[in-house]
Structure formats: C-alpha cells, structure tokens
Amino acid sequence: MMRSTYMNPYLAGFLLGLLLVATIFMTGRGLGASGAYRSVLTTGMLAAAPAHAAGNEFYAHDASAGSPLKSWLVFEVVGVLIGAFLSGVVSDRLRVMTERPPHVRVPTRLVSALAGGALFGIGAQFARGCTSGAALSGMAVMSLGGIITMFAIFGSAYGTAFFVRRLWIAGREEEPWARLSLTSSPTN
C-alpha cells in the first residue's frame, strides 16, 4: 500500500489543468458534472411520466439523442466515483465515516449535506453549469462568465463560512488556535 499522504496541491492543480485542456481538445467542451445529474433525472422522468417529459423543454434536450444515460457526462461522473474509490483503496484511506464536529449528530450532518448539495445542484441548473463546467472550463477558455462564476463561488463560500464557522469550531475551545480564523493552524 502507498503512504497515506495527500498529493501536492500544486501538482494536483497542474494535472487537473492538463486534463481540462485534453478534454477540451478531444471533445470540444470542458469538464462538467451537473449535466450527468440532468441525464439521470431525464431518464427517470421518461420512465415515470413520459407525457410530462415529452412536453417539457428541460427534458427534451437530453432525450433527443437516444438514451440520456449514454451521455459522456454520465460516464465522466461514474469514472470520478470509481477513481475516488480506487484512490481511497490504494492510499489506505477508504473509510465509512461522516466528517462532523463533535457537537453535531450524524443525521443532522447528513441532512445538512444533502440540503446543501441539492441547493448547489439546483443552482447549477439555473446557472447552466456547475463549478467544474462553468468556472473551471470557463476560465480555461478565458471566458468572462467563467471568471465571474469562480469569483462568485469562492466569494459566497468564504462569506458563508464566516457565519457558519462556529458550527465547526464549537466544542474545540480547548484549542486556542481554533478561535483565531478559518485558516489558522497550530504551529508545532
């Protein structure tokens, strides 16, 4: 087994950039994940309520090219899930656990994560792309919209973190560095 350390973030960012350039070169479009959600949703709607799906423009785009599950975005997301699993196995970090502060119960954390993910998914559909599609791929082609999206995503995350950081810091008052800021860490 490999050591249980993380990849250098600068190397990981560089490799992600190379992957993004290769994806644009090979497919003519960038990376994205929210389109896979739309394809799965369209498939479910076509099976459950075909008349509703046929009369709705949102589902018509994915349904026009055969099975929506044959979209390359679905295969991309499946590949990401398999790759994450294999990375966890190889680096000996594969665990079933819920990251949470000590004072938050597991069901509360799971409901919060599900609600946040659902809101982000809905926002990605309104924005016509997720962080990888709109921001990373947009910035890779120097799109003003991609740059604005990236600033909006990180700005709103930083602003939200200011208000909710106490949810994660509470219960760690014995660590004086935990009260200083979100980016502080102990220096030993």
DOPA-388442 format. One record per residue: residue number from 1; residue in one letter; chain; x, y, z of N, C-alpha, C, O, CB in turn. Coordinates in pm, whole numbers. Each point is the difference from the previous one (the first is absolute). Glycine has a CB too. Example, Ala and Ser with C-alpha at 12.3 -4.5 7.8 and 13.67 -1.06 7.14 Angstrom:
[pt 1; 'a'; 'A'; [1319; -569; 780]; [-89; 119; 0]; [90; 120; 0]; [104; -2; 66]; [-293; -115; 59]]
[pt 2; 's'; 'A'; [154; 222; -197]; [82; 119; 6]; [-77; 109; 73]; [51; 111; 17]; [67; -174; -232]]
This chain:
[pt 1; 'm'; 'A'; [83; -120; 0]; [-83; 120; 0]; [87; 126; 0]; [114; 0; 47]; [-296; -126; 75]]
[pt 2; 'm'; 'A'; [126; 232; -176]; [71; 127; -3]; [-11; 70; 135]; [-81; -36; 85]; [36; 57; -332]]
[pt 3; 'r'; 'A'; [130; 80; 264]; [-10; 81; 120]; [-133; 75; 1]; [-59; 23; -106]; [309; 1; 114]]
[pt 4; 's'; 'A'; [-296; 12; 108]; [-131; 64; 14]; [14; 152; -1]; [-54; 67; 88]; [-29; -266; 42]]
[pt 5; 't'; 'A'; [154; 253; -227]; [14; 145; -12]; [-77; 48; -122]; [-29; -77; -91]; [254; 70; 204]]
[pt 6; 'y'; 'A'; [-256; 134; -113]; [-72; 59; -112]; [97; 48; -106]; [117; 27; 28]; [-303; 41; 126]]
[pt 7; 'm'; 'A'; [135; -58; -276]; [81; 50; -110]; [30; 148; 21]; [-81; 72; 58]; [-19; -243; -214]]
[pt 8; 'n'; 'A'; [213; 213; 111]; [36; 142; 5]; [-109; 78; -74]; [-29; -31; -115]; [280; -21; 126]]
[pt 9; 'p'; 'A'; [-311; 153; 52]; [-111; 72; -64]; [40; 73; -127]; [-83; 16; -90]; [-16; 10; 314]]
[pt 10; 'y'; 'A'; [223; 18; -235]; [45; 68; -122]; [13; -100; -115]; [-36; 30; -114]; [158; 141; 253]]
[pt 11; 'l'; 'A'; [-72; -290; -108]; [9; -105; -101]; [-140; -45; -40]; [-27; -20; -119]; [249; -55; 211]]
[pt 12; 'a'; 'A'; [-311; 58; 4]; [-137; -41; -30]; [-69; 104; -88]; [-69; -36; -95]; [58; -90; 313]]
[pt 13; 'g'; 'A'; [28; 254; -187]; [-58; 106; -82]; [55; 1; -140]; [-73; 21; -97]; [41; 113; 302]]
[pt 14; 'f'; 'A'; [163; -156; -217]; [64; -6; -132]; [-55; -117; -81]; [-31; 15; -118]; [238; 90; 213]]
[pt 15; 'l'; 'A'; [-219; -222; -32]; [-53; -117; -68]; [-148; 20; -39]; [-42; -43; -107]; [204; -102; 236]]
[pt 16; 'l'; 'A'; [-239; 210; -42]; [-139; 32; -35]; [-6; 92; -121]; [-84; -17; -88]; [17; -10; 329]]
[pt 17; 'g'; 'A'; [158; 124; -246]; [6; 90; -115]; [32; -76; -129]; [-61; 26; -103]; [133; 158; 255]]
[pt 18; 'l'; 'A'; [25; -278; -145]; [32; -81; -118]; [-119; -85; -43]; [-27; -13; -119]; [266; 9; 190]]
[pt 19; 'l'; 'A'; [-310; -53; 26]; [-118; -80; -30]; [-107; 87; -67]; [-66; -43; -94]; [117; -109; 289]]
[pt 20; 'l'; 'A'; [-68; 272; -145]; [-99; 92; -56]; [34; 37; -143]; [-88; 2; -87]; [43; 87; 316]]
[pt 21; 'v'; 'A'; [172; -58; -256]; [43; 33; -136]; [-20; -121; -92]; [-48; 16; -113]; [218; 149; 204]]
[pt 22; 'a'; 'A'; [-135; -285; -43]; [-20; -121; -82]; [-148; -23; -28]; [-36; -39; -111]; [245; -60; 210]]
[pt 23; 't'; 'A'; [-294; 123; 0]; [-144; -19; -20]; [-54; 97; -103]; [-79; -38; -86]; [57; -42; 321]]
[pt 24; 'i'; 'A'; [63; 206; -227]; [-44; 99; -98]; [50; -38; -139]; [-74; 13; -98]; [74; 167; 275]]
[pt 25; 'f'; 'A'; [124; -227; -186]; [57; -38; -129]; [-73; -121; -61]; [-29; -2; -119]; [251; 91; 196]]
[pt 26; 'm'; 'A'; [-250; -190; 7]; [-60; -125; -51]; [-150; 9; -23]; [-52; -59; -96]; [231; -62; 215]]
[pt 27; 't'; 'A'; [-251; 194; -33]; [-146; 0; -10]; [-57; 132; -49]; [-117; 6; -39]; [114; -170; 222]]
[pt 28; 'g'; 'A'; [83; 267; -183]; [-50; 131; -41]; [-75; 72; 111]; [-54; 108; -23]; [40; -194; -207]]
[pt 29; 'r'; 'A'; [11; 27; 349]; [-64; 65; 115]; [78; -37; 126]; [79; -94; 0]; [-306; 89; -112]]
[pt 30; 'g'; 'A'; [204; 81; 216]; [74; -22; 124]; [-64; -103; 90]; [-96; -68; -38]; [173; 300; 22]]
[pt 31; 'l'; 'A'; [-22; -242; 135]; [-53; -91; 101]; [-128; 55; 59]; [-25; 120; -5]; [257; -200; 56]]
[pt 32; 'g'; 'A'; [-313; -7; 3]; [-122; 41; 67]; [-66; -121; 62]; [17; -112; -48]; [-47; 302; -112]]
[pt 33; 'a'; 'A'; [-43; -169; 266]; [-65; -113; 68]; [-150; 17; 11]; [-72; -99; 8]; [281; 64; 118]]
[pt 34; 's'; 'A'; [-258; 157; -124]; [-144; 19; 21]; [-82; -51; -117]; [-118; -33; 17]; [169; 232; 123]]
[pt 35; 'g'; 'A'; [7; -207; -258]; [-71; -55; -115]; [-32; -147; 18]; [-100; -49; -52]; [214; 215; -92]]
[pt 36; 'a'; 'A'; [-29; -239; 219]; [-26; -142; 27]; [-124; -13; 87]; [-82; -90; -21]; [328; 36; 2]]
[pt 37; 'y'; 'A'; [-260; 142; 116]; [-120; -1; 85]; [-124; 23; -86]; [-102; -66; 18]; [236; 152; 179]]
[pt 38; 'r'; 'A'; [-123; 6; -288]; [-114; 29; -89]; [-34; -121; -86]; [-118; -29; -22]; [184; 271; 18]]
[pt 39; 's'; 'A'; [36; -315; -44]; [-25; -119; -81]; [-69; -109; 80]; [-92; -65; -50]; [292; 121; -87]]
[pt 40; 'v'; 'A'; [-156; -77; 261]; [-64; -101; 85]; [-143; 42; 32]; [-91; -83; -2]; [316; 21; 101]]
[pt 41; 'l'; 'A'; [-246; 189; -70]; [-134; 51; 29]; [-92; -16; -122]; [-116; -38; 14]; [214; 203; 150]]
[pt 42; 't'; 'A'; [-45; -136; -282]; [-80; -15; -122]; [-39; -145; -22]; [-114; -29; -38]; [231; 227; -61]]
[pt 43; 't'; 'A'; [-23; -290; 121]; [-30; -142; -16]; [-110; -44; 96]; [-91; -73; -39]; [326; 33; -34]]
[pt 44; 'g'; 'A'; [-228; 85; 197]; [-103; -32; 98]; [-134; 58; -38]; [-103; -66; 16]; [277; 57; 159]]
[pt 45; 'm'; 'A'; [-174; 131; -224]; [-126; 64; -37]; [-61; -64; -124]; [-122; -13; -10]; [205; 226; 109]]
[pt 46; 'l'; 'A'; [2; -254; -194]; [-51; -69; -119]; [-64; -133; 37]; [-97; -43; -63]; [275; 153; -76]]
[pt 47; 'a'; 'A'; [-124; -177; 243]; [-57; -127; 43]; [-126; 20; 83]; [-95; -76; -13]; [325; -23; 11]]
[pt 48; 'a'; 'A'; [-232; 201; 88]; [-111; 20; 93]; [-117; 77; -62]; [-116; -34; 21]; [282; 30; 166]]
[pt 49; 'a'; 'A'; [-134; 108; -263]; [-106; 85; -57]; [39; 44; -140]; [36; 116; -20]; [-102; -36; 251]]
[pt 50; 'p'; 'A'; [60; -170; -329]; [47; 34; -134]; [-76; 116; -65]; [59; 78; -75]; [7; -314; 51]]
[pt 51; 'a'; 'A'; [-194; 249; 53]; [-77; 110; -59]; [49; 134; 54]; [13; 97; -75]; [-213; -248; 51]]
[pt 52; 'h'; 'A'; [228; 157; 153]; [53; 123; 60]; [138; 33; -57]; [28; 115; -32]; [-159; -161; 242]]
[pt 53; 'a'; 'A'; [216; -56; -222]; [135; 21; -52]; [-3; 46; -145]; [79; 85; -41]; [7; -260; 198]]
[pt 54; 'a'; 'A'; [-179; 120; -236]; [-8; 37; -142]; [-44; 144; -18]; [39; 66; -96]; [-92; -303; 42]]
[pt 55; 'g'; 'A'; [-28; 288; 147]; [-50; 135; -13]; [84; 105; 71]; [-40; 116; 7]; [-181; -214; -27]]
[pt 56; 'n'; 'A'; [335; 60; 73]; [83; 91; 78]; [133; 20; -71]; [71; -97; -27]; [-183; 24; 241]]
[pt 57; 'e'; 'A'; [146; 196; -243]; [124; 32; -72]; [125; -43; 77]; [101; -34; -62]; [-220; 225; -43]]
[pt 58; 'f'; 'A'; [114; -189; 238]; [115; -37; 82]; [43; -144; -30]; [120; -28; -8]; [-196; 187; 188]]
[pt 59; 'y'; 'A'; [-19; -249; -198]; [32; -141; -23]; [21; -31; -148]; [66; -99; -33]; [-198; 42; 235]]
[pt 60; 'a'; 'A'; [80; 139; -290]; [6; -28; -144]; [143; -2; -52]; [32; -81; -88]; [-256; 185; 64]]
[pt 61; 'h'; 'A'; [310; -17; 75]; [137; 8; -49]; [74; -132; 19]; [64; -49; -92]; [-62; 294; 143]]
[pt 62; 'd'; 'A'; [-11; -303; 69]; [70; -124; 28]; [-65; -120; -67]; [68; -95; -37]; [4; 191; 253]]
[pt 63; 'a'; 'A'; [-202; -92; -233]; [-73; -115; -55]; [11; -9; -152]; [-29; -105; -57]; [-127; 122; 249]]
[pt 64; 's'; 'A'; [197; 90; -257]; [2; 2; -146]; [110; -86; -61]; [-12; -41; -115]; [-84; 267; 127]]
[pt 65; 'a'; 'A'; [202; -254; 62]; [115; -73; -55]; [3; -145; 45]; [108; -55; 18]; [18; 269; -23]]
[pt 66; 'g'; 'A'; [-239; -277; 23]; [-1; -138; 48]; [-8; -3; 151]; [-59; 89; 62]; [191; -163; -261]]
[pt 67; 's'; 'A'; [-73; -26; 259]; [-4; -12; 146]; [86; 107; 65]; [118; 14; -34]; [-155; -261; 14]]
[pt 68; 'p'; 'A'; [-19; 325; 112]; [79; 103; 69]; [115; -60; 81]; [99; 68; 27]; [-303; 73; -16]]
[pt 69; 'l'; 'A'; [193; -269; 27]; [107; -62; 78]; [123; -30; -84]; [104; -38; 54]; [-277; -60; 94]]
[pt 70; 'k'; 'A'; [164; 115; -280]; [116; -19; -86]; [80; 128; -17]; [97; 3; -76]; [-221; -182; -43]]
[pt 71; 's'; 'A'; [84; 284; 187]; [73; 126; -3]; [140; -21; 57]; [17; -74; 97]; [-233; 206; -75]]
[pt 72; 'w'; 'A'; [316; -67; -82]; [135; -17; 50]; [16; 56; 141]; [89; -43; 73]; [-7; 55; -308]]
[pt 73; 'l'; 'A'; [-169; 82; 275]; [7; 55; 135]; [-34; -106; 105]; [57; 0; 109]; [-118; 224; -200]]
[pt 74; 'v'; 'A'; [-31; -314; 58]; [-34; -108; 94]; [123; -89; 19]; [32; -39; 112]; [-276; 44; -184]]
[pt 75; 'f'; 'A'; [313; -38; -38]; [120; -83; 10]; [111; 74; 75]; [78; -62; 72]; [-140; -53; -287]]
[pt 76; 'e'; 'A'; [69; 246; 198]; [99; 79; 73]; [-23; -10; 151]; [94; -24; 75]; [-76; 183; -270]]
[pt 77; 'v'; 'A'; [-142; -143; 238]; [-31; -5; 143]; [21; -140; 55]; [51; -16; 111]; [-217; 202; -142]]
[pt 78; 'v'; 'A'; [129; -288; -44]; [26; -138; 43]; [151; -22; 13]; [46; -63; 95]; [-259; -18; -209]]
[pt 79; 'g'; 'A'; [289; 133; 19]; [146; -11; 7]; [58; 72; 122]; [94; -49; 62]; [-89; 33; -309]]
[pt 80; 'v'; 'A'; [-60; 132; 280]; [45; 73; 119]; [-28; -82; 126]; [84; -8; 89]; [-126; 230; -206]]
[pt 81; 'l'; 'A'; [-76; -282; 125]; [-34; -82; 117]; [91; -122; 11]; [48; -32; 109]; [-285; 110; -126]]
[pt 82; 'i'; 'A'; [261; -145; -95]; [90; -117; 2]; [142; 44; 35]; [67; -65; 79]; [-211; -52; -251]]
[pt 83; 'g'; 'A'; [189; 227; 113]; [134; 50; 30]; [17; 40; 145]; [104; -27; 60]; [-89; 106; -293]]
[pt 84; 'a'; 'A'; [-117; -16; 292]; [7; 37; 141]; [6; -124; 89]; [75; -4; 97]; [-202; 215; -147]]
[pt 85; 'f'; 'A'; [49; -313; 14]; [2; -125; 77]; [137; -66; -10]; [56; -41; 102]; [-302; 9; -144]]
[pt 86; 'l'; 'A'; [301; 22; -78]; [131; -62; -17]; [110; 79; 70]; [92; -58; 57]; [-169; -35; -276]]
[pt 87; 's'; 'A'; [68; 225; 215]; [97; 83; 70]; [-4; -25; 150]; [104; -8; 65]; [-125; 182; -243]]
[pt 88; 'g'; 'A'; [-100; -187; 233]; [-14; -30; 142]; [57; -136; 36]; [62; -15; 105]; [-263; 157; -101]]
[pt 89; 'v'; 'A'; [180; -240; -90]; [52; -135; 25]; [153; 0; -6]; [66; -50; 91]; [-277; -52; -187]]
[pt 90; 'v'; 'A'; [267; 159; -11]; [144; -2; -21]; [74; 77; 110]; [106; -42; 44]; [-145; 23; -291]]
[pt 91; 's'; 'A'; [-17; 131; 291]; [68; 83; 101]; [-40; -38; 142]; [41; 67; 95]; [-32; 117; -261]]
[pt 92; 'd'; 'A'; [-87; -290; 183]; [-42; -49; 131]; [-79; 106; 78]; [16; 13; 121]; [185; -163; -118]]
[pt 93; 'r'; 'A'; [-286; 224; -75]; [-84; 101; 65]; [-147; -29; -19]; [-83; 88; 23]; [262; 80; -57]]
[pt 94; 'l'; 'A'; [-214; -287; -7]; [-140; -33; -25]; [-68; -33; 132]; [29; -102; 63]; [26; 16; -294]]
[pt 95; 'r'; 'A'; [-145; 173; 272]; [-71; -18; 126]; [-146; 40; -20]; [-30; 87; -82]; [241; -44; 217]]
[pt 96; 'v'; 'A'; [-301; -106; -62]; [-138; 44; 4]; [-12; 85; 125]; [3; -51; 113]; [-93; -156; -238]]
[pt 97; 'm'; 'A'; [75; 337; 104]; [-5; 92; 114]; [-72; 128; -43]; [-18; 26; -119]; [232; -122; 214]]
[pt 98; 't'; 'A'; [-253; 173; 4]; [-64; 129; -26]; [83; 108; 68]; [12; 3; 123]; [-244; -109; -139]]
[pt 99; 'e'; 'A'; [290; 194; -64]; [78; 112; 55]; [-98; 98; 64]; [-94; 47; -64]; [278; -75; -111]]
[pt 100; 'r'; 'A'; [-159; 58; 302]; [-90; 91; 71]; [69; 48; 127]; [91; -66; 51]; [-295; -50; -144]]
[pt 101; 'p'; 'A'; [161; 232; 143]; [51; 44; 129]; [-60; -86; 111]; [-103; -64; -22]; [132; 300; -65]]
[pt 102; 'p'; 'A'; [32; -238; 204]; [-46; -90; 106]; [-143; 27; 48]; [-67; -93; 45]; [302; 76; 23]]
[pt 103; 'h'; 'A'; [-281; 140; -76]; [-132; 33; 55]; [-115; -17; -101]; [-115; 23; 35]; [231; 136; 117]]
[pt 104; 'v'; 'A'; [-86; -199; -275]; [-103; -20; -102]; [-21; -150; -19]; [95; -75; -20]; [-33; 294; -96]]
[pt 105; 'r'; 'A'; [-187; -260; 124]; [-33; -141; -18]; [10; -39; -147]; [-14; 84; -89]; [-138; -76; 291]]
[pt 106; 'v'; 'A'; [176; -135; -227]; [16; -50; -137]; [-124; 28; -86]; [16; 48; -112]; [136; -227; 201]]
[pt 107; 'p'; 'A'; [-275; 152; -43]; [-115; 30; -86]; [-10; 148; -37]; [-38; 34; -113]; [-80; -225; 219]]
[pt 108; 't'; 'A'; [151; 280; -13]; [-3; 143; -28]; [101; 35; -107]; [-29; 78; -91]; [-45; -31; 326]]
[pt 109; 'r'; 'A'; [193; -104; -227]; [104; 26; -98]; [-40; -54; -138]; [22; 67; -101]; [151; -77; 285]]
[pt 110; 'l'; 'A'; [-231; -108; -188]; [-41; -58; -128]; [-112; 79; -65]; [2; 22; -121]; [67; -245; 206]]
[pt 111; 'v'; 'A'; [-168; 267; -5]; [-109; 81; -55]; [54; 133; -50]; [-41; 48; -106]; [-123; -159; 263]]
[pt 112; 's'; 'A'; [255; 172; -81]; [59; 128; -42]; [78; -16; -130]; [-10; 84; -89]; [23; -12; 328]]
[pt 113; 'a'; 'A'; [65; -180; -249]; [77; -24; -122]; [-91; -25; -119]; [26; 50; -109]; [161; -143; 247]]
[pt 114; 'l'; 'A'; [-294; 16; -117]; [-95; -27; -108]; [-70; 128; -44]; [-16; 24; -120]; [-17; -257; 209]]
[pt 115; 'a'; 'A'; [-8; 315; 6]; [-66; 127; -34]; [95; 92; -74]; [-38; 62; -100]; [-110; -85; 302]]
[pt 116; 'g'; 'A'; [271; 34; -155]; [99; 84; -68]; [30; -49; -140]; [11; 80; -93]; [87; -25; 314]]
[pt 117; 'g'; 'A'; [-85; -187; -236]; [25; -55; -133]; [-116; 22; -94]; [19; 31; -118]; [125; -201; 223]]
[pt 118; 'a'; 'A'; [-267; 156; -53]; [-119; 23; -83]; [-7; 146; -44]; [-28; 28; -116]; [-93; -214; 236]]
[pt 119; 'l'; 'A'; [147; 278; -28]; [-1; 142; -36]; [107; 32; -103]; [-22; 78; -92]; [-66; -24; 320]]
[pt 120; 'f'; 'A'; [205; -114; -211]; [108; 24; -97]; [-37; -58; -137]; [29; 62; -102]; [140; -65; 289]]
[pt 121; 'g'; 'A'; [-233; -114; -188]; [-44; -60; -126]; [-106; 83; -70]; [4; 18; -122]; [48; -240; 217]]
[pt 122; 'i'; 'A'; [-146; 274; -18]; [-103; 87; -58]; [64; 127; -54]; [-35; 47; -109]; [-137; -140; 269]]
[pt 123; 'g'; 'A'; [264; 148; -84]; [71; 120; -46]; [79; -26; -126]; [8; 86; -88]; [5; -9; 322]]
[pt 124; 'a'; 'A'; [46; -196; -245]; [76; -35; -120]; [-91; -7; -122]; [42; 36; -110]; [121; -162; 251]]
[pt 125; 'q'; 'A'; [-287; 80; -123]; [-93; -4; -113]; [-44; 142; -39]; [-12; 30; -119]; [-67; -258; 193]]
[pt 126; 'f'; 'A'; [55; 313; 26]; [-35; 140; -32]; [116; 70; -70]; [-21; 78; -93]; [-134; -71; 291]]
[pt 127; 'a'; 'A'; [277; -35; -153]; [117; 67; -56]; [49; -64; -129]; [91; 51; -65]; [-29; 12; 296]]
[pt 128; 'r'; 'A'; [-123; -176; -268]; [39; -76; -119]; [140; -56; 11]; [75; -4; -98]; [-224; 147; -36]]
[pt 129; 'g'; 'A'; [186; -185; 254]; [128; -65; 19]; [42; 0; 146]; [-40; 87; 77]; [104; -19; -306]]
[pt 130; 'c'; 'A'; [16; -165; 265]; [49; -11; 138]; [138; 64; 10]; [45; 65; -95]; [-178; -278; 130]]
[pt 131; 't'; 'A'; [198; 195; 77]; [132; 60; 19]; [99; -50; -104]; [79; 79; -52]; [-124; -57; 295]]
[pt 132; 's'; 'A'; [42; -150; -274]; [96; -51; -98]; [-36; 45; -141]; [88; 34; -78]; [-46; -233; 226]]
[pt 133; 'g'; 'A'; [-170; 200; -181]; [-39; 40; -134]; [6; 149; -23]; [63; 47; -95]; [-208; -244; 89]]
[pt 134; 'a'; 'A'; [81; 272; 93]; [-8; 145; -20]; [128; 71; 39]; [47; 89; -71]; [-291; -103; 110]]
[pt 135; 'a'; 'A'; [302; -24; 74]; [115; 74; 51]; [132; -51; -58]; [72; 76; -65]; [-200; -34; 274]]
[pt 136; 'l'; 'A'; [161; -169; -185]; [130; -50; -47]; [10; -1; -152]; [97; 51; -57]; [-83; -189; 262]]
[pt 137; 's'; 'A'; [-114; 80; -270]; [5; -6; -146]; [-13; 139; -60]; [63; 31; -102]; [-160; -262; 107]]
[pt 138; 'g'; 'A'; [15; 315; 57]; [-14; 138; -48]; [129; 78; 12]; [36; 75; -91]; [-274; -83; 154]]
[pt 139; 'm'; 'A'; [306; -8; 49]; [127; 70; 18]; [108; -54; -93]; [88; 75; -43]; [-149; -31; 281]]
[pt 140; 'a'; 'A'; [55; -174; -269]; [101; -60; -88]; [-4; 61; -140]; [102; 4; -69]; [-119; -215; 200]]
[pt 141; 'v'; 'A'; [-99; 259; -173]; [-11; 64; -131]; [-11; 152; 14]; [-40; 70; -93]; [-71; -276; 2]]
[pt 142; 'm'; 'A'; [148; 255; 209]; [2; 144; 31]; [-136; 66; -20]; [-8; 113; -49]; [246; -109; -18]]
[pt 143; 's'; 'A'; [-344; -73; 106]; [-135; 54; -9]; [-23; 94; 118]; [26; -35; 115]; [-108; -174; -235]]
[pt 144; 'l'; 'A'; [33; 327; 92]; [-30; 96; 106]; [-104; -59; 96]; [9; 20; 121]; [44; 172; -276]]
[pt 145; 'g'; 'A'; [-151; -264; 101]; [-101; -65; 84]; [62; -102; 94]; [-41; -11; 115]; [-126; 47; -295]]
[pt 146; 'g'; 'A'; [266; -112; 131]; [68; -98; 84]; [78; 66; 114]; [0; -49; 112]; [15; -101; -309]]
[pt 147; 'i'; 'A'; [49; 260; 166]; [78; 72; 102]; [-95; 59; 105]; [27; -9; 119]; [153; 62; -289]]
[pt 148; 'i'; 'A'; [-289; 8; 125]; [-98; 56; 94]; [-61; -111; 85]; [-20; 18; 120]; [-30; 170; -280]]
[pt 149; 't'; 'A'; [20; -302; 98]; [-56; -113; 74]; [96; -48; 108]; [-42; -24; 114]; [-87; -44; -317]]
[pt 150; 'm'; 'A'; [256; 55; 170]; [98; -46; 99]; [9; 98; 117]; [3; -42; 116]; [127; -72; -299]]
[pt 151; 'f'; 'A'; [-126; 244; 155]; [3; 98; 108]; [-128; -7; 84]; [5; 12; 122]; [142; 138; -263]]
[pt 152; 'a'; 'A'; [-261; -168; 76]; [-127; -8; 73]; [-5; -124; 88]; [-46; 7; 114]; [-68; 116; -299]]
[pt 153; 'i'; 'A'; [161; -237; 135]; [-2; -123; 77]; [90; 12; 122]; [-43; -28; 112]; [-4; -104; -320]]
[pt 154; 'f'; 'A'; [171; 172; 187]; [93; 9; 114]; [-37; 115; 94]; [16; -12; 121]; [164; -85; -266]]
[pt 155; 'g'; 'A'; [-229; 207; 89]; [-42; 111; 87]; [-118; -36; 87]; [-1; 31; 119]; [84; 126; -290]]
[pt 156; 's'; 'A'; [-182; -222; 113]; [-117; -39; 80]; [36; -109; 100]; [-55; -2; 110]; [-96; 64; -300]]
[pt 157; 'a'; 'A'; [242; -154; 153]; [42; -104; 95]; [76; 62; 117]; [-21; -37; 116]; [34; -130; -304]]
[pt 158; 'y'; 'A'; [75; 262; 159]; [74; 65; 107]; [-94; 81; 90]; [14; -2; 122]; [189; 13; -271]]
[pt 159; 'g'; 'A'; [-298; 59; 88]; [-96; 78; 79]; [-89; -89; 85]; [-30; 34; 114]; [33; 141; -291]]
[pt 160; 't'; 'A'; [-46; -287; 122]; [-83; -93; 76]; [81; -63; 113]; [-51; -17; 111]; [-88; -30; -316]]
[pt 161; 'a'; 'A'; [264; 13; 178]; [85; -63; 101]; [17; 93; 121]; [10; -48; 113]; [111; -80; -293]]
[pt 162; 'f'; 'A'; [-118; 258; 157]; [12; 93; 112]; [-115; -17; 99]; [20; 8; 121]; [98; 153; -272]]
[pt 163; 'f'; 'A'; [-238; -186; 98]; [-117; -11; 87]; [-20; -139; 59]; [-58; -12; 108]; [-44; 190; -243]]
[pt 164; 'v'; 'A'; [147; -281; 68]; [-25; -135; 51]; [124; -65; 62]; [-7; -115; 43]; [-167; 92; -217]]
[pt 165; 'r'; 'A'; [285; 93; 181]; [123; -61; 53]; [-15; -45; 145]; [65; -95; 43]; [65; 236; -199]]
[pt 166; 'r'; 'A'; [-216; -73; 232]; [-18; -39; 140]; [-62; -139; 13]; [20; -67; 101]; [-45; 309; -43]]
[pt 167; 'l'; 'A'; [-49; -286; -160]; [-54; -134; 2]; [112; -105; 0]; [-15; -107; 59]; [-189; 190; -179]]
[pt 168; 'w'; 'A'; [314; -50; 55]; [111; -95; -7]; [101; 23; 112]; [65; -95; 43]; [-97; 82; -289]]
[pt 169; 'i'; 'A'; [46; 135; 292]; [100; 30; 102]; [-51; -31; 140]; [79; -34; 88]; [13; 212; -236]]
[pt 170; 'a'; 'A'; [-223; -167; 172]; [-55; -26; 133]; [39; -140; 46]; [2; -95; -78]; [-195; 250; 32]]
[pt 171; 'g'; 'A'; [224; -165; 172]; [43; -128; 55]; [150; -17; -4]; [53; -99; 51]; [-268; 3; -121]]
[pt 172; 'r'; 'A'; [286; 193; 9]; [145; -7; -5]; [62; 121; 70]; [109; 43; -36]; [-122; -173; -180]]
[pt 173; 'e'; 'A'; [-56; 184; 315]; [50; 120; 68]; [133; -25; 70]; [74; 95; 28]; [-308; -21; 2]]
[pt 174; 'e'; 'A'; [266; -201; -2]; [126; -28; 65]; [119; 27; -93]; [114; 6; 45]; [-230; -177; 96]]
[pt 175; 'e'; 'A'; [89; 187; -269]; [105; 30; -95]; [-6; 149; -32]; [-86; 42; -78]; [78; -278; -19]]
[pt 176; 'p'; 'A'; [95; 318; 154]; [-10; 145; -19]; [13; 42; -146]; [-58; 102; -40]; [151; -75; 267]]
[pt 177; 'w'; 'A'; [-19; -101; -308]; [16; 38; -140]; [-130; -14; -78]; [-16; 64; -103]; [255; -133; 117]]
[pt 178; 'a'; 'A'; [-331; -15; 33]; [-125; -25; -72]; [-90; 123; 0]; [-86; 12; -87]; [103; -254; 148]]
[pt 179; 'r'; 'A'; [2; 333; 34]; [-86; 118; 7]; [53; 116; -83]; [-71; 99; -19]; [3; -171; 245]]
[pt 180; 'l'; 'A'; [189; 63; -275]; [61; 115; -67]; [-61; 26; -136]; [-50; 110; -25]; [259; -158; 147]]
[pt 181; 's'; 'A'; [-205; -49; -210]; [-58; 17; -133]; [-16; -136; -66]; [43; -103; 54]; [61; 333; -75]]
[pt 182; 'l'; 'A'; [-164; -229; -94]; [-22; -126; -71]; [130; -59; -53]; [10; -122; -16]; [-236; 201; -47]]
[pt 183; 't'; 'A'; [326; 5; 36]; [122; -48; -61]; [112; -23; 100]; [108; -45; -39]; [-174; 163; -165]]
[pt 184; 's'; 'A'; [43; -88; 330]; [105; -21; 99]; [19; -148; 27]; [-93; -79; -10]; [40; 301; 113]]
[pt 185; 's'; 'A'; [174; -257; -70]; [29; -137; 39]; [109; 2; 105]; [77; 96; 7]; [-143; -184; -235]]
[pt 186; 'p'; 'A'; [73; -15; 310]; [103; -1; 102]; [137; -11; -65]; [16; -67; -102]; [-176; -38; 265]]
[pt 187; 't'; 'A'; [256; 169; -105]; [136; -5; -51]; [88; -74; 99]; [44; 56; 100]; [-77; 160; -226]]
[pt 188; 'n'; 'A'; [57; -340; 97]; [88; -84; 83]; [101; -66; -87]; [84; -75; 49]; [-265; 37; 117]]
